[in-house]
């Protein structure tokens, strides 16, 4: 028990210390976890910890993540992605596997081992890429959706890979390269303890129970189809009655336990029939995408997913065998960088062929250039089935781990070099802008920008709508809406759009930092232009205030206030008085925000700004008193003069 508590404490301290620092430095949480794992590696060696066993446990975070991804999708949406899913994803896996196989054979590797290596290295890291895309707000971009299509196909491709790998077994080739890697193998099983973990894993892998053991081909196929059908039918018809039964107990922890039970059960079923647990849970998520319990499932499972993914990333960092790495430093680094360059090049070409342009294809190419967490699983499987020698597998494990470790750096390269370059020099020329005086510019044609544009044009105003997503433009044009292609954050494009003569600009793009920088630029360069900007949250309101915007619309504020007004009316308050109470709340809240803006510091987190915190604590009782007085005064106007009626309504 003490050993377990010590191990848990080490992982928690490492994560809590490293991730906030990495995030503050702009490195992202994934790199923070990886660095934390490297730092605690000596401690784990002292505790004689089997890092690989912990890694296999933590891989369940990937399973949970794919379940949550499935919850966000619908079968109709998947069908709409079929071109990129099969073309971009399928092409990437096949071409990358073939290219790696060919390169290995050029260096004298037997064809069966080369094919296995090609399959292993063709996969990318679903965990790292999706986590990073979500953190950076790039998941909904064309490049993010293309990356997701590739990752989804890769996860599906694991199934045929697991079926194909045993057919490549050639025991007589297992001594291949023994003399060349003998010293590396010795280092892998050295005093640091990591090599032994690898070796144990190779021996133990595949020893678990399976429902398809001893079955012939058609029997195995029937069992597999039955398992998939059970997931689809169970998700469609059994989950609703189950969750209704559980919700009757009115215990949140019971609902959480049921959600975990369902995910673990599906993963177990898929594993028993030899399928990917991640694919099974993803399929279950898609089936439940239209369920009324979707959001509850998501909120219950997400904390477990995040914690397990953090542990998984730390085990990747801790599992790096530095003894073997330093023994083969040049080869490992060259192979890792070669793999990243090869995959990035292949994906870049495929992304171009499938319509991704500019930063989107670079996002896909750099983001997917690493090997993935399924590589650890497949390497263990290849050794257990005598396809790849253990000594070669140990070196491949290092290549996989290092490529994952370098992925956050590739995203930093994208953020700091690629994105700014295309901001100044777009590959696709921006559309020629109309020549209007006193018109209105709308930056971004998503859900918000589209509604604003329709309202303004219906009232007879001239608008120029700019959006940087080619896919969004195609969707809008299909419905007859015209939008100009271009990046609204570019000064030259704003000038071409007529910002100097514009009356107003409505900023409805995504990304807090992009919105703030655009507001700052327009306020400083074109002070006559009225700016309406969307704020993501309350601190963002203050950032926009400091940047010069005075017409700020909070993302969920208006809808929340409308719900409050509806609640007043449902409680019997007349519509006129409910609207006055709403206006009183909005007025008081706005006055409070303006007074707080003077003590807000854009570069200091709210909870670390002592002046801000002290001011709010001091003023909060006064704001509440003013709010209460206004509300009660309006409420008194609404109540009947007869006291009994007042008491009746209050009761």
N, C-alpha and C positions, 0 to 999 in steps of 0.2 A: 504493500500500500504506500509506503514511504517513497519507494522508487517511482511509482506512478505519479505521486504528487510532485516530486522533484522534477520529473520530466515535463509534466504539464506546466509547472511554474516557469521552467526554462523557456518553453515555447511561447508562453503568454508574455513574459517579460521582453523577449526578443521582438515579438510582433508589436507590442505596445510602444517600445522604444524606437524601433527602426522605421515603421511605416509613417508616423506623423512627420519625422524628419525628412524622409524621402519625398513625401507629398509636398511639404513646404518648399523643398528645393526644385519642385517641378518634375521629379523623376517618376512619380506614380507609385501606387501601392504595390504593384507586382514586383518591381525592382526592389522596393523596400523589404518585402518578404524574402526575396532571393538573397539579398545582402545579409539579412538577419540570420538566414540559414547558414551562410558561410561563416559568420561570426561565431555561432554557437556550435559549429562542427567539432572543435576540440573538446568542448564540454560534453557533447554526446559521446565522443570516443572514450572519455574518462568514465562515463556512466555505462559504457559497454552497451549502447543502444543500437538495436537493429533498425537503421534508418529506412531501409527498403520496406520492411514490414509496416512501418508507420506510413510510408508513402502509399502503399497499397490500400491502407485504410482511408487515408486522406483523399485518394482518387475518387471516393464516393462523392466528394464535393463537385466533381465534374458531372457525375450522374445527376445530382440535384440541379445543377446549373442547366443541363439540357432539358430537364423536366420543366423548369421555369421558362426556358426559351420556347418550348412547345406550347405552354399556356398562352403565350403572346401571339400564337399563329392560329390560323384556321385552315382547314383542308383547301378551301377556295384560294386562299393566299398562296399556299404551297403550290397549287396547280399553276397559279400565275407566275411562279418563280421557276417553272420547269426548264425554260431555256437556259437560264444561268446555272441552275442546279446541275443539269446534265452536261451542258456545253462547257461552261467555265469550270465547274467543279470536276466533272468527269475528265475533261481535257487536262486539267492540272495534275490529277492523280496519275493518269496513264502516261502522259509525256514525262513527268518528273521521274516516275518509277523506271521508265524505259531509259531515260538519260543517265540516271545513277547506275543502273544495271550495265549499260554500255561502258561507262567510265571505269567501273570496277573490273570488268572483263579486260579492258585495255591494260590494266595493271596486273593481269594474270590471275584474277580471282575466278574460281570455277563458276559456271553459269548458275547453278542452283543457289549458291551462297550469294552471288551478285543479285539475283532476282529478289531474294529475301531482304537483302540490304536496301534495294530500291523501293520495295513495298514499305519498309519501316520508315525510311527517310522521306517518302512522298507525303506523309501526314504532317499537319501543322498543329499548333497548340490551341485547341478550342478554348481552354481555360484562360490563357493569357490574353489572347486576341479579343475575345468577347468582353472580358473584364476591362481591358484598356479602352476599347471602343466605347463602352458604356460610360466609363469615367470621363472621357474626353468629349462626350456628346456627339460622337461620330457614327453611332449605330444606324441612324436613320438616313445618313448620306448615301449617295449612289455607291461610293467605295465601300462603305460599311455594309450595305446590303449585298454587294458582290462578294465581299469577304465572308459574310455569313453563308451564302450559297455554297462557296467552296468548302467551308468547315462542315456544313451539314452533309455534303456529299462524302467527305472524308470519313465522317463518323459512320455513315451507312456502309462505306467501302470496307470498314474493319471486318464486317461479317464474312464477305468472300475471301478476304485475306486470311482470316483464321481457318477457313476451309482449305485454302490453297497451300498454306505453309507446310502442313504435314506431308503433302505430296512431293515436296522438294527435299525430303530427308535423304541424306546420302552419308551413312556412317563412315564409309571409307574416306570421305573428305574431311572428317572432323579434325584430323591432324594438320589440316591446311594452315600454313603460316605459323606453326608452333615454334619453329626456331626463330622466326622474325619477331615474335611477340612474347617469347618466353620470359624475358626480363620484365616486360610490361605486366604479364600475368602474375609474376612473383610480386611485383609492386602492388598489384591490385589486391593481393591477399596478405598485405603487409600489416604493420603494427597499428595502422589507423583504424582498423575495424570495418571499414566500408567494403573492402573486397570480400570479407567473409560473408557479409550480408548478401552481396551479389551471388556468391557461390551457393549459399543456402537457398536463395530464391530460385536459382536454376534447378536445384534438386527437388524442391518441394512443389514447384509449379505444376499444375495439372493433376494433382493428387486428389482433388475434391470430387464430390459426388456429382454424377451427371445422369440425366434421364435418357440420354441417347447412347450411352455405353452399350455395346453389344448389338445395336440395331443396324440393319442394313440401310441402304440408301433411301429407298422409298418410305421405310418406317421412320427414319430420321426426319424426312421431309414432312410427313404427316404430323409428327410431334411438334415440329417447328411451326407449321401453319396453325396447329391447334393453339399453341402458346400465344401467337400473334393475335389470333381470333379472340382468345380469352381476354387479352388486354383491351382490344377494341370494343368488344361487347360489354365487358365489365365496366369500362369507362363510360360507355353510352347509357347503360341501363341499371347498373348496380350502385354507382357512386352516389346518385341523388338520394335514393332511399336510405343508404348508409349514413350519409351526412345529415339527413333530416332526423334520423334516429339519434345520432350523436349530439346534434344541436339541442335536442330536447332536454339533455342533462344540464345545459347552460354552464358548461365548464370549459373555459378556453384551452386549458392544458390537455383535455381529452380530445379536442378537435386537432390540436397540434400532434398528439400521439397518433391519431388516425391518419393524418396526412403523411407522417413519417412511415407508419405501417404500410400504407399504400405504395409509397415510393420504394421502400426496402423490399416489399413483396414482389413488385414487378421486376426489380433488378435481380432478385433471387430466381424468379421464374425464367427470365431470359438467360441467366448464367447456367441454369440447370439444363437448358436445351442447346447450349453452346452458342448463344447469340450475345450481342453486345448489350450489357445492362444499360449503357447510356442511350443506345438507340431505342430500347424498350420503353424507358421512362420518357424519352422525347415523344415517342408515339402516343403514350398515355396523355402527355401534356397537350398535344394537338387535339386529341379526342375531347379533352375537358376544356378546350379553349372557349367554348360557348356556354360553359356551365355557370350557374349563378354563384357557385362556390369558388370560382376561379381566383378572385382577389383574396379571399380568405386563405386559400391554399398557398398563394404566393407570399403573403405576409408571414405565414407560419413557417415556411420552409426556408425563406431567404436568409435568416440569421444563421441557420445551420450550414447552408451552402457557403456563405461568406467565411465562416470560421474554418470549415474543412478545406476550402480553397487556400486560405492563408497558411494552414499547416502543410498542405501539399506543396506550395511554392517554397516554403522553408525547407522541406525535405529535399527538394531538388537542389537548393543551394548547399545544404549539409551533405548531400550525397556525392558532391564533386570530389573525386579521388585525386587529391593534389599530388600524391606520390606517383601515380601512374601518369598524371598530366605532365609533371616536370620531366619524367623519363622520356616522354614522347611529345615534348612541347611543340616542336616545329610541325610534326605530322598532324597532331590534333588541331592546332590552330589553323593550319592550311586547309584541312578537311572541313572544319567548321565554317570558315569564311568562304570556301569554295561552294559548300552546300547552300549557304545563304545567297551567294551571288547567282548560282544556277537557278534556284527556285524563284528568286526575285525576277530574273530575266524571263523565265517561262511565264510567270503570272502576268508580268507587264505586257508581254505580247498578246496573251490570251485576253487580258482585260481590254486591250485596244480593239481586238477583233469583236468583242462583245459589247462595244459601245461605251466603255468607261473612258473618260477624258480628263486631262489635266491632273489635278491633285487626287482625284478619285482612283485612277489607276495606280498612282504612286502609293496611295494608302493601302490598296490591296497587295501590291507587290512587296512593299517593305513589311507590312503587318503579317503576311503569311509566309515569310521567308525562312522561318525556323522549323526545326523538327518538333514533334508534339509529345504530349504525355502518354498517348497510346503507344508511342515508340518504346517506352519502358515495358509495357505489357507485351508487345509483340516480340521484343528481344528476349524476354524470359521464355516466351512460348517457343521461339526458334531454338533456343538452347535445350529446352526440355524435349523437343522433338528431333534433336540431333540434326538441325539444319545449319546453324551457325556455331562455330567453336566458341567456347566460353571466353577464351582470351580475346578473340576478335569482338565478341559482344561487349566486353568490358570497355574497349576503346570506343565502340559505337555509343555506349551509354554516356561517355564523356562528351562526345560530339553532340548528342541530343541535348544534354544538360547545358552545355556552353551556348548552343544556339538559342535555347530558351532564355538563358541569362542575358544574351545580347539583344533580345527583342525590344525591351524598353528603350535601349539606346537607339534602335531603328525608329521607334516612334518619336523620340526626341529629334532625330535627324529630320523626320517628316515635319514636325512642328516648327523647328527653328530654321530649316534650310529650304525644304521643298515647298511648303505652303506659302511662305513669304515670297519666294521666287515667282510662283504662279499668280500671286496677288498682284505683282508688278507687271508680269508678262504672261498673260493667259495664252494657252495654246489655241483655244478656239476664240476667234475674234468676237467681241461683244457685239450684239445687234446694234444697228444704227438707231439712235434715239430720236424721237420726234422733237420738233421745234415748237414748244409751247411757252407762252409767257404767262406767269401767274398760275401755273399748273401745280399739281400735287404729286409728289413722288412717294411710292410705297415700296419699301425695301423688304422683299420676302413675300411669297404668295403661298404660304401654308394656310392652315385653318383660320388664323387670325387675319392675315393680310387679305385673304380672299373675301371675307365678310366685309371688311372695311372698304375695300375697293368697290364691291357691289353697292354698298350704301351710298358712297360718294357719286358714282356714275349715275345711279338712279335719280339723284338729286340734281344732275346736270353739270357736275364738276368734271374737269379734265384730269385724268390720272395717268401716270407712267409707272407701271409695275415692273420691278426688276427682281429676278430670282436666279440663283447660281446653280440650281439643280436641273440638269437637262431632262432627267426623268420626270420631275415635277412639271416642267414646261410641256412635255409631250402629253401628260395626263390632262393638263388644263386646256390645251389646244383641242384635245379630243371632244371637249364639251363646248368649244367655241370661245373660250376665254383667251385673249392675247396677252402674252407676257414677254418682256424683253430679257434675253439672256445676258447675264453679267454678274460680277461680284460687286455688290453695292458698297462694300467697304473700301473699294479702290477710289482714290481721289480723282483720277483721270476719267473714270467711268461716271462718277457723280457729275463731273463737269460736263461730260457729253450728254448726260441726262437733263442738263439745264438747271442744276442746283442753284446757280447764281440768280436765275430769274424765278425760281420756285417760290410759292407762298408757304409751303408746308412740306415736311417729310414725315411719314409714318414708318417707324422702324419696327418691323415685325419678323426679324430674322432670329435664328436660334443662337445661343451662346452668350453668356453673361459678358465675357470680356470683349467680344466683338461688338456687342450693342453699346457698351460703355465707351469704347474707343471711337466708334462712329459718332456717337453723341458729342464727344469731346472735340473731334475734328470739325464737325459742322458748326458747333457753337463758336469755336475760335475763328473759323475761316469765313463762315457765312452767318453772322449773328442776326441778320434780318429774317432768317428762315425759322418758322415755328416748328419745333420738334415735338412729336408725340412718340414716346418710346415705351416699350413693354418691359416691365421689371419682373424678374424671375421670382424674387423673394424680397423680404423687408430690407436686409442689408444692401441688396442691389438698388433699391429705391434711393438710398443715401449715396451710393456710388454715382448714380445718374444725376442726382442733385448736385454733387460736387463737380460733375463733368459739365454742368450748365443747363441740364434739361429741367423745365418747370412744369411740363405736362406729362406726368408719369402714370401709367396704367398698370396697376398690379395684376399679375396673371390670373389669380383666382379670387381677388378681392370683390369685384363686382358681382360675380356669381354667388359668393358667400353672403354678401349683403342682401341680395335678392332672396336668398333662402331664408334669411332672418326676417325679412319683411313678410314673406309667405307664412312663416311660423306665427308672427303676430296676428295675421288675418285668420289663420286656422284656430287661434285661441279666442276669437270673437272680437278682436279690435277692428274698427271700421277701416276701410282701405285708405281713406284720406289721412287718418291719424297714424296708421301703420307706415305710410310713406313719410310723414313728418318725423316719426321716430327713426326711420332709416336715415333720413337726411341729417338728423341730429347726431346720430352715431358717426356718419361719414365726416361731418364737419369737425366734430371733436377729435376724431382720429387723425384727420389731416392737420389740424392745428398742433397736435402733439408731435407728429412726425416732423413738421417744420421746425419746431423748437428744438428737437433732438438733433436735427441735421447739423447744427453748429458745433456740436461736441463729437460728432462722428469723425473717425479718421479712416480714410480709404485703405491705407496700407496696414492697419492694425486689426486683427480679429476682434469681433464685438466683445467676447468674453475676456479679452486681455486689455481692453480699453477701460481703465479704471475710471476716468473722467466720465465716459459715456454711462457706465454701469451705475456710478454714484448719482448722476443726474436723473436717470430713469427711476432709480429707487426713491429718490427724493420727490420727484414729481408725480409718481404713479398714484398715490392717495388723492392728490388734488384732481388729476384727470378723472379718476373714478367718481369723485364727488360731483364734479361738473356734469359728467355723463348721467349719473343717477338723477340729479336735479332736473335736467332737460327731459329725460324719459318720463319721470313722474309727473312733470307739468303737462306734458302731452297726454299722458295716460289719464290724468284727471279730467281733461277736456272730453275724453272719450267715454268716461264712466257716467252712468245716470246720476242725477242729483239725489235720488232716493237711496238712503244708506243701506237699506236691506238689499236693494238690487246690487249695490257695490259689493256687499259681503257675499251675495250669491255668486257673482262673477269671480270674485277672488277665490271663493271656495272651489 
